[in-house]
């Protein structure tokens, strides 16, 4: 199956340079998808702009912490599974933070 995509640009780009732009866009879209699926970000009704920005940063930090945790522990557990386990069990939450602390050293 073939797909064609057309782009309009005044920049003189090589084929490789041109391919970087859609890939960057999909990187942004996949981050947005993760935020929406894991945090229902699209349904958040916060009107204060500073609070919106703060929540967005915190969500991204959490996604990155969980990603690092999964890499370190080689776990196949889903993001939501890690959330649930840590929200309802303080011992697990303690282990989670200890493993993250060991990443920093």
Secondary structure, 3 states (H helix, E strand, C coil): CCCCCCCCCCCCCCHHHHHHHHHHHHHHHHHHHHHHHHHCHHHCCCCCHHHHHHHHHHHHHHHHHHHHHHHHHCCCCCHHHHHHHHHHCHHHHHHHHHHHHHHHC
